[in-house]
Amino acid sequence: MSELPLVAIFTPVYNGDEFLEETMRSVQAQTYPNLLHVVIDNASTDRTPEIISSFTHSRVPVLVQRNTHTVPLRDNWNVAVSQIPNQAKYIRLLCGDDTITPHSISKMVSLAESDPEIGLVGCLHDCAGAVQDFRWPVEKSVFDGVEAIRMILLGQGIMMPVQMMVRKSVADLRSPLFQPPLGGGHDMDAMLALLTHSKFGFVHECLGFTRVHDNAVTSKTYNSAARSWTSDALHFLTSYGPAAFGNQYETHLLRFRRYYVRRILSWRRRADDDASLARHLEALQMAGWEFGPALIADAALDWLLQKVGVRRNWTGYPGWQ
């Protein structure tokens, strides 16, 4: 076992007694022998502490920390990362309502060990009742980091950070790993940032299960009503687009802006709450654009030109949402 790299699975959880036992059992069922399960209880008020305690003497060691008070989700994730021992070579996120298949860690480590420049490893997983198509070409398992960013931004490859393994030496390049300001995509932002330093590996096998339910913390903080993924997408484009797109960056950014403005107009017609809309107007302003007649006219003209086949609409992230 000492010849196999240590993998630290970290699970930040808050009031997760409905699914946490199943999550922790999936870790204990791993065929990979050199594991540590780091569980951070964000001051839960349900049976979460008792469930965690029931795994105290399990085969896979469980390192537990309980926060004295409930902290924001992003901060709790950073607390979890801070508890990972230095001797760990890989970090695997596993939310308290998700599971992994018995061979998950073995398969992901095998791919990561095949190339020391691989910093992130993803996989197929069951989400919303089916194994999703994440669009990564099946004939290829390793991608240059900047190439992967480009594919993600264009919707040619889909990344869900909640089923990702990261090389710790790469994660250590960013501190803290999960950073503001974002509507809820701090995990995606972290993964994109790490891809600027490393390659991306993808296992074309279903190695996990991501549970979609209304009580998930991420569903409450990153929900369809707020549409935070769209303002985050603008952040991703302006932060990582220049390296990913080169001299095509301005073209892609303009196409996204026109799409974004039309989305905002659509949300306004549906009488959505002003607070949610304000976030998007602020995002545009931070990018150097004032929402008003000029942007609206430009977006409307773009829509007409699309109708006659002169231009194409934005189809990248987050258009697949």
C-alpha positions as CSV (number, residue, x, y, z in Angstrom):
1,M,0.0,0.0,0.0
2,S,2.9,2.4,0.7
3,E,3.8,2.3,-3.0
4,L,0.4,3.7,-3.9
5,P,-0.2,7.4,-3.6
6,L,-2.4,8.6,-0.8
7,V,-5.8,10.0,-2.0
8,A,-7.7,12.2,0.4
9,I,-11.5,12.3,-0.3
10,F,-13.0,15.4,1.2
11,T,-16.7,15.7,2.1
12,P,-18.0,19.1,3.3
13,V,-21.5,18.5,4.8
14,Y,-24.3,20.4,6.4
15,N,-27.4,18.7,7.7
16,G,-26.8,15.8,5.4
17,D,-28.3,12.9,7.4
18,E,-30.6,11.9,4.6
19,F,-27.8,10.8,2.3
20,L,-24.5,11.0,4.2
21,E,-24.4,7.4,5.3
22,E,-24.7,6.2,1.7
23,T,-21.9,8.6,0.7
24,M,-19.6,7.4,3.4
25,R,-20.3,3.8,2.6
26,S,-19.3,4.3,-1.0
27,V,-15.9,5.5,0.2
28,Q,-15.5,2.5,2.5
29,A,-16.3,0.3,-0.5
30,Q,-13.4,1.5,-2.6
31,T,-11.0,-1.1,-4.0
32,Y,-8.2,1.4,-3.9
33,P,-6.4,0.8,-0.6
34,N,-4.5,4.0,0.3
35,L,-7.4,6.4,1.2
36,L,-8.3,9.0,3.8
37,H,-11.8,10.4,4.1
38,V,-11.8,14.0,5.4
39,V,-15.3,15.0,6.6
40,I,-16.1,18.6,7.6
41,D,-19.3,19.0,9.5
42,N,-20.5,22.6,9.1
43,A,-22.2,22.7,12.5
44,S,-25.1,20.5,11.5
45,T,-28.2,20.3,13.7
46,D,-29.5,16.9,12.5
47,R,-28.1,13.4,12.8
48,T,-25.0,14.2,10.7
49,P,-22.5,14.0,13.7
50,E,-23.9,10.5,14.8
51,I,-23.6,9.2,11.2
52,I,-20.0,10.4,11.0
53,S,-19.2,8.9,14.3
54,S,-20.5,5.5,13.2
55,F,-17.6,5.3,10.7
56,T,-14.9,6.0,13.3
57,H,-13.3,2.5,13.2
58,S,-13.9,1.8,9.5
59,R,-11.3,0.3,7.1
60,V,-10.8,3.7,5.4
61,P,-9.7,6.2,8.1
62,V,-12.1,9.1,8.7
63,L,-10.6,12.5,9.7
64,V,-13.4,14.6,11.1
65,Q,-13.7,18.3,12.0
66,R,-16.8,20.1,13.1
67,N,-17.1,23.8,12.7
68,T,-18.2,25.7,15.8
69,H,-20.7,27.7,13.7
70,T,-22.1,27.4,10.2
71,V,-20.0,29.1,7.6
72,P,-20.7,29.8,3.9
73,L,-20.5,26.8,1.6
74,R,-17.3,28.1,-0.2
75,D,-15.6,28.7,3.2
76,N,-16.5,25.2,4.4
77,W,-15.0,23.7,1.2
78,N,-11.8,25.6,1.9
79,V,-11.8,24.4,5.5
80,A,-12.0,20.8,4.1
81,V,-9.0,21.4,1.8
82,S,-7.0,22.9,4.6
83,Q,-7.3,19.6,6.6
84,I,-5.9,17.4,3.9
85,P,-2.4,16.1,5.0
86,N,0.7,17.1,3.0
87,Q,1.5,13.5,2.2
88,A,-1.7,13.2,0.1
89,K,-0.9,13.2,-3.6
90,Y,-4.5,13.5,-4.8
91,I,-7.6,15.2,-3.6
92,R,-11.1,13.9,-4.5
93,L,-14.2,16.0,-3.8
94,L,-17.3,14.0,-2.8
95,C,-20.4,16.0,-1.7
96,G,-22.4,14.6,1.2
97,D,-25.3,13.5,-1.0
98,D,-23.3,11.9,-3.8
99,T,-21.6,8.5,-4.2
100,I,-18.7,6.9,-6.1
101,T,-18.4,3.4,-7.6
102,P,-16.1,0.9,-6.0
103,H,-13.4,1.3,-8.7
104,S,-13.7,5.0,-9.0
105,I,-10.5,6.1,-7.2
106,S,-8.5,3.2,-8.8
107,K,-9.5,4.2,-12.3
108,M,-8.9,8.0,-11.7
109,V,-5.5,7.4,-10.1
110,S,-4.4,5.1,-12.9
111,L,-5.1,7.8,-15.5
112,A,-3.4,10.5,-13.4
113,E,-0.3,8.4,-12.8
114,S,0.1,7.8,-16.5
115,D,1.2,11.5,-17.0
116,P,2.7,13.6,-14.3
117,E,1.4,16.8,-16.0
118,I,-2.2,15.7,-15.5
119,G,-3.6,18.0,-12.7
120,L,-7.3,17.2,-12.9
121,V,-9.2,14.0,-13.7
122,G,-12.9,13.8,-14.4
123,C,-15.2,11.0,-15.3
124,L,-18.6,10.0,-16.6
125,H,-21.2,9.9,-13.8
126,D,-24.9,9.4,-13.3
127,C,-26.6,12.7,-12.9
128,A,-30.4,13.4,-12.9
129,G,-31.2,9.8,-13.5
130,A,-28.9,8.9,-16.4
131,V,-25.2,8.7,-17.3
132,Q,-24.6,12.1,-18.9
133,D,-22.7,12.7,-22.1
134,F,-20.0,15.2,-21.2
135,R,-18.9,15.6,-24.8
136,W,-15.3,14.8,-24.3
137,P,-14.1,12.8,-27.4
138,V,-14.1,9.1,-26.5
139,E,-10.9,8.4,-28.5
140,K,-8.9,10.8,-26.2
141,S,-8.3,10.7,-22.4
142,V,-5.8,13.5,-21.9
143,F,-6.2,17.1,-23.0
144,D,-3.9,20.1,-22.8
145,G,-5.2,22.4,-20.1
146,V,-5.8,25.4,-22.2
147,E,-7.4,23.2,-24.9
148,A,-9.7,21.8,-22.2
149,I,-10.7,25.4,-21.0
150,R,-11.5,26.3,-24.6
151,M,-13.7,23.2,-25.0
152,I,-15.5,23.9,-21.7
153,L,-16.2,27.5,-22.6
154,L,-17.5,26.5,-26.0
155,G,-19.6,23.7,-24.6
156,Q,-17.6,21.1,-26.4
157,G,-16.6,19.4,-23.2
158,I,-18.6,19.6,-19.9
159,M,-17.0,19.7,-16.5
160,M,-18.8,19.0,-13.2
161,P,-16.3,19.8,-10.5
162,V,-18.3,17.8,-7.9
163,Q,-16.9,14.6,-9.4
164,M,-13.3,15.7,-9.9
165,M,-9.9,14.5,-8.6
166,V,-7.1,17.0,-8.4
167,R,-3.3,16.5,-8.0
168,K,-2.5,18.2,-4.7
169,S,0.7,19.9,-5.9
170,V,-1.4,21.7,-8.5
171,A,-4.2,22.6,-6.1
172,D,-1.5,24.1,-3.8
173,L,-0.7,26.6,-6.5
174,R,-4.0,28.4,-5.7
175,S,-4.7,29.6,-2.2
176,P,-7.4,29.5,-1.1
177,L,-8.6,27.0,-3.7
178,F,-12.2,28.3,-3.8
179,Q,-12.4,32.1,-4.2
180,P,-15.0,34.8,-4.6
181,P,-16.7,36.7,-6.1
182,L,-19.0,34.3,-7.9
183,G,-22.7,33.6,-7.9
184,G,-22.0,30.0,-6.9
185,G,-19.5,28.7,-9.4
186,H,-16.5,28.8,-7.1
187,D,-15.8,25.2,-7.8
188,M,-15.8,25.6,-11.6
189,D,-13.6,28.7,-11.3
190,A,-11.1,26.7,-9.2
191,M,-10.9,23.9,-11.8
192,L,-10.5,26.3,-14.7
193,A,-7.7,28.1,-12.8
194,L,-5.9,24.8,-12.2
195,L,-6.2,23.9,-15.9
196,T,-3.9,26.9,-16.7
197,H,-1.2,25.0,-14.9
198,S,-1.8,21.4,-15.9
199,K,-3.4,18.9,-18.3
200,F,-6.9,17.4,-17.9
201,G,-7.6,13.7,-17.9
202,F,-11.0,12.1,-18.4
203,V,-12.1,8.6,-17.7
204,H,-14.8,7.5,-20.1
205,E,-16.5,5.3,-17.6
206,C,-19.3,6.0,-15.1
207,L,-17.5,6.3,-11.8
208,G,-20.0,8.2,-9.7
209,F,-23.5,9.3,-8.9
210,T,-24.5,13.0,-8.5
211,R,-27.8,13.4,-6.7
212,V,-30.0,16.2,-7.9
213,H,-32.6,17.3,-5.3
214,D,-34.2,20.5,-4.0
215,N,-32.6,20.4,-0.6
216,A,-29.0,20.3,-1.9
217,V,-27.0,23.3,-0.6
218,T,-25.7,24.1,-4.1
219,S,-29.3,24.0,-5.4
220,K,-30.2,26.7,-2.9
221,T,-27.2,28.9,-3.6
222,Y,-26.8,28.4,-7.3
223,N,-30.4,28.0,-8.4
224,S,-32.4,28.6,-11.6
225,A,-34.2,31.6,-10.2
226,A,-31.0,33.5,-9.6
227,R,-29.4,32.2,-12.8
228,S,-26.0,32.7,-11.2
229,W,-24.3,30.5,-13.8
230,T,-24.7,33.1,-16.5
231,S,-23.0,35.9,-14.6
232,D,-20.3,33.4,-13.6
233,A,-19.9,32.4,-17.3
234,L,-19.0,36.0,-18.0
235,H,-16.4,35.9,-15.3
236,F,-15.0,32.6,-16.8
237,L,-14.8,34.1,-20.3
238,T,-13.1,37.3,-19.2
239,S,-10.7,35.4,-16.9
240,Y,-9.7,32.4,-19.0
241,G,-11.0,33.3,-22.5
242,P,-7.9,35.4,-23.6
243,A,-5.6,32.4,-23.1
244,A,-8.1,29.9,-24.5
245,F,-9.2,31.8,-27.6
246,G,-6.2,33.9,-28.5
247,N,-7.1,36.4,-31.3
248,Q,-10.7,35.0,-31.4
249,Y,-11.4,36.1,-27.8
250,E,-13.1,39.4,-28.6
251,T,-15.4,37.6,-31.1
252,H,-16.5,35.0,-28.6
253,L,-16.9,37.6,-25.8
254,L,-19.1,39.8,-28.0
255,R,-21.2,36.8,-29.1
256,F,-21.7,35.9,-25.4
257,R,-22.6,39.5,-24.4
258,R,-25.3,39.7,-27.0
259,Y,-26.7,36.3,-25.8
260,Y,-26.5,37.6,-22.2
261,V,-28.3,40.8,-22.9
262,R,-31.2,38.9,-24.6
263,R,-31.4,36.6,-21.6
264,I,-31.7,39.6,-19.3
265,L,-34.4,41.1,-21.4
266,S,-36.3,37.8,-21.3
267,W,-36.0,37.6,-17.6
268,R,-37.3,41.2,-17.2
269,R,-40.4,40.4,-19.3
270,R,-41.1,37.5,-16.9
271,A,-41.1,40.0,-14.0
272,D,-38.3,38.3,-12.2
273,D,-37.1,39.9,-8.9
274,D,-35.0,43.0,-9.1
275,A,-32.3,41.5,-6.9
276,S,-31.5,38.7,-9.3
277,L,-31.5,41.0,-12.3
278,A,-29.2,43.5,-10.4
279,R,-26.5,40.8,-10.2
280,H,-26.5,40.4,-13.9
281,L,-26.5,44.2,-14.6
282,E,-23.5,44.5,-12.2
283,A,-21.7,41.7,-14.0
284,L,-22.0,43.5,-17.3
285,Q,-20.9,46.7,-15.7
286,M,-17.8,45.1,-14.2
287,A,-16.9,43.8,-17.7
288,G,-17.1,47.4,-19.0
289,W,-20.6,47.5,-20.4
290,E,-23.5,49.6,-19.2
291,F,-26.9,47.9,-19.8
292,G,-29.0,50.3,-21.8
293,P,-30.4,51.2,-25.3
294,A,-27.1,50.7,-27.1
295,L,-26.5,47.1,-25.8
296,I,-30.2,46.3,-26.3
297,A,-30.2,47.5,-29.9
298,D,-27.0,45.6,-30.7
299,A,-28.4,42.4,-29.2
300,A,-31.7,42.8,-31.1
301,L,-29.9,43.4,-34.4
302,D,-27.8,40.3,-33.7
303,W,-30.9,38.2,-33.2
304,L,-32.3,39.4,-36.5
305,L,-29.1,38.6,-38.3
306,Q,-29.2,35.1,-36.8
307,K,-32.7,34.6,-38.2
308,V,-31.5,35.3,-41.7
309,G,-28.4,33.0,-41.2
310,V,-25.8,35.7,-41.1
311,R,-24.7,35.2,-37.5
312,R,-24.6,32.3,-35.0
313,N,-25.9,32.5,-31.4
314,W,-23.8,31.7,-28.4
315,T,-23.9,27.9,-27.8
316,G,-21.2,27.5,-25.2
317,Y,-21.2,27.6,-21.4
318,P,-23.8,28.0,-19.9
319,G,-26.0,27.5,-23.0
320,W,-26.3,23.8,-22.2
321,Q,-27.7,24.5,-18.7
